[in-house]
Amino acid sequence: MQIIIMRHGDAVVKASNDLERHLTDKGRNDLRIIASFLREKLINIDIVLVSPYLRAIETLESLRKHMVLPSSQKVMSELIPNGNAQLVCSYIYKLNKKGISSLLLISHLPLISYIVAYLCPQEPPLVFIPSAVVCINLAVTNSSQQLSTLIWKMQPPTNLKQSLIA
């Protein structure tokens, strides 16, 4: 299974509460760049899991404007900033057993860092700026052990330099 894990796009700091923070123009522009990168990688997404927070929903909507994604998504209350990474990973493992070949997960810090650490404990901790995305390959061995490999990480340009770590 190919797992694409993404931090939401850049969002305004001030809002009536954390749930209602909108994307900024920079966030939408960064997401256009990331969507272009994902299109070039020819990534075909079977299912989308997204946080219920507005900035995560808007991130998904922005991506949909620039790439082909499933028309529906599963909004998961577990994908909040301080959600339970082990619970989310258990759900991902169930999707893998059901034959889902690829998924896009859009959430927040610190949760996405914990999810990556849970799936790829051999990797050093990753820094996720807004709109950063990683690709993880999840495989199941004969003993039903879950093995994951970090394939790549991409983040939007910073200081006019685009960062791609292969």
C-alpha positions as CSV (number, residue, x, y, z in Angstrom):
1,M,0.0,0.0,0.0
2,Q,1.2,3.5,-0.9
3,I,0.5,6.0,1.9
4,I,0.7,9.7,1.2
5,I,0.7,11.7,4.4
6,M,0.3,15.5,4.2
7,R,0.2,18.4,6.6
8,H,-2.5,20.9,5.8
9,G,-1.6,24.0,3.9
10,D,-0.5,27.3,5.5
11,A,-3.4,28.7,7.5
12,V,-4.3,32.0,9.1
13,V,-3.2,32.4,12.7
14,K,-6.3,34.3,13.9
15,A,-9.7,32.7,13.9
16,S,-12.6,32.4,16.4
17,N,-11.2,28.9,17.3
18,D,-8.6,26.5,16.0
19,L,-11.2,24.4,14.1
20,E,-12.0,27.4,11.8
21,R,-8.6,28.5,10.6
22,H,-8.7,29.1,6.8
23,L,-5.9,28.6,4.3
24,T,-3.9,31.6,3.3
25,D,-3.2,32.5,-0.3
26,K,0.4,31.2,0.2
27,G,-1.2,27.9,1.4
28,R,-3.3,27.6,-1.7
29,N,-0.3,28.4,-3.9
30,D,1.9,25.9,-2.1
31,L,-0.8,23.2,-2.6
32,R,-0.9,23.9,-6.3
33,I,2.8,23.1,-6.4
34,I,2.4,20.0,-4.4
35,A,-0.5,18.8,-6.5
36,S,1.7,19.3,-9.6
37,F,4.4,17.2,-8.0
38,L,1.9,14.4,-7.1
39,R,0.5,14.5,-10.7
40,E,4.1,14.1,-12.1
41,K,4.6,11.1,-9.8
42,L,1.4,9.6,-11.3
43,I,0.0,8.8,-7.9
44,N,-3.5,7.3,-8.1
45,I,-5.3,7.7,-4.8
46,D,-8.0,5.1,-3.8
47,I,-9.2,6.7,-0.6
48,V,-8.8,10.1,1.3
49,L,-8.7,10.4,5.0
50,V,-8.9,13.9,6.3
51,S,-9.1,15.9,9.6
52,P,-12.4,17.6,10.4
53,Y,-10.6,21.0,10.9
54,L,-11.4,23.6,8.2
55,R,-7.8,24.0,7.0
56,A,-7.5,20.3,6.3
57,I,-10.8,20.2,4.4
58,E,-9.7,23.3,2.4
59,T,-6.4,21.6,1.7
60,L,-8.2,18.7,0.2
61,E,-10.5,21.0,-1.8
62,S,-7.5,22.9,-3.1
63,L,-5.7,19.7,-4.2
64,R,-8.9,18.5,-6.0
65,K,-8.7,21.6,-8.2
66,H,-5.3,20.5,-9.5
67,M,-5.3,16.7,-9.5
68,V,-7.7,13.8,-9.7
69,L,-8.8,12.5,-6.3
70,P,-11.7,10.3,-5.2
71,S,-15.0,12.3,-5.2
72,S,-15.6,11.4,-1.5
73,Q,-13.5,11.3,1.6
74,K,-13.6,9.9,5.1
75,V,-13.5,12.7,7.7
76,M,-11.9,11.2,10.8
77,S,-12.3,12.7,14.2
78,E,-9.0,10.9,15.1
79,L,-7.0,13.1,12.7
80,I,-6.9,16.1,15.0
81,P,-3.6,17.6,16.1
82,N,-3.3,15.5,19.2
83,G,-5.0,12.4,17.8
84,N,-3.9,8.9,18.6
85,A,-1.3,7.8,16.0
86,Q,-1.5,4.1,16.9
87,L,-5.3,4.1,16.4
88,V,-4.9,5.8,13.0
89,C,-2.2,3.3,12.0
90,S,-4.4,0.4,13.0
91,Y,-7.1,1.8,10.7
92,I,-4.5,2.1,7.9
93,Y,-3.5,-1.6,8.4
94,K,-7.2,-2.6,8.1
95,L,-7.5,-0.7,4.8
96,N,-4.3,-2.5,3.6
97,K,-5.8,-5.9,4.5
98,K,-9.0,-4.9,2.6
99,G,-6.9,-4.4,-0.6
100,I,-6.7,-0.6,-0.7
101,S,-3.6,0.1,-2.7
102,S,-3.1,3.9,-2.0
103,L,-4.4,6.5,0.4
104,L,-4.0,10.2,1.1
105,L,-4.1,11.3,4.7
106,I,-4.4,15.0,5.5
107,S,-3.9,16.1,9.1
108,H,-1.8,18.2,11.5
109,L,1.2,18.4,13.6
110,P,2.1,16.7,15.9
111,L,-0.1,13.8,14.8
112,I,1.4,13.3,11.3
113,S,4.9,13.1,12.8
114,Y,3.8,10.4,15.2
115,I,2.1,8.5,12.4
116,V,5.3,8.5,10.3
117,A,7.4,7.5,13.4
118,Y,4.9,4.7,14.1
119,L,4.9,3.4,10.5
120,C,8.7,3.9,10.0
121,P,10.4,3.6,13.3
122,Q,13.8,3.3,11.6
123,E,13.5,6.8,10.2
124,P,14.8,9.9,12.0
125,P,12.0,12.4,13.1
126,L,10.8,14.4,10.1
127,V,10.0,18.1,10.0
128,F,6.7,19.0,8.3
129,I,6.2,22.5,7.2
130,P,2.7,23.4,5.9
131,S,1.8,21.4,2.7
132,A,4.7,19.0,3.2
133,V,4.0,15.5,2.1
134,V,5.7,12.1,2.4
135,C,5.2,8.8,0.6
136,I,5.4,5.6,2.6
137,N,5.3,2.1,1.2
138,L,3.5,-0.3,3.5
139,A,4.1,-4.0,3.0
140,V,2.9,-7.1,5.0
141,T,5.3,-10.0,5.4
142,N,4.3,-13.6,5.6
143,S,4.2,-13.4,9.4
144,S,1.6,-10.6,9.1
145,Q,4.3,-8.1,10.3
146,Q,3.8,-4.6,9.0
147,L,6.9,-3.2,7.3
148,S,7.1,0.4,6.0
149,T,9.6,2.3,4.0
150,L,9.8,6.0,3.5
151,I,10.0,6.5,-0.2
152,W,10.2,10.3,-0.5
153,K,9.4,13.7,1.1
154,M,8.4,16.9,-0.7
155,Q,7.7,20.3,0.6
156,P,6.8,23.6,-1.1
157,P,9.5,26.0,-2.1
158,T,11.1,28.0,0.7
159,N,13.3,31.0,-0.3
160,L,12.7,30.2,-4.0
161,K,14.3,26.7,-3.6
162,Q,12.2,23.6,-4.0
163,S,13.1,20.8,-1.6
164,L,12.9,17.2,-2.6
165,I,14.5,14.5,-0.6
166,A,14.6,11.3,-2.4
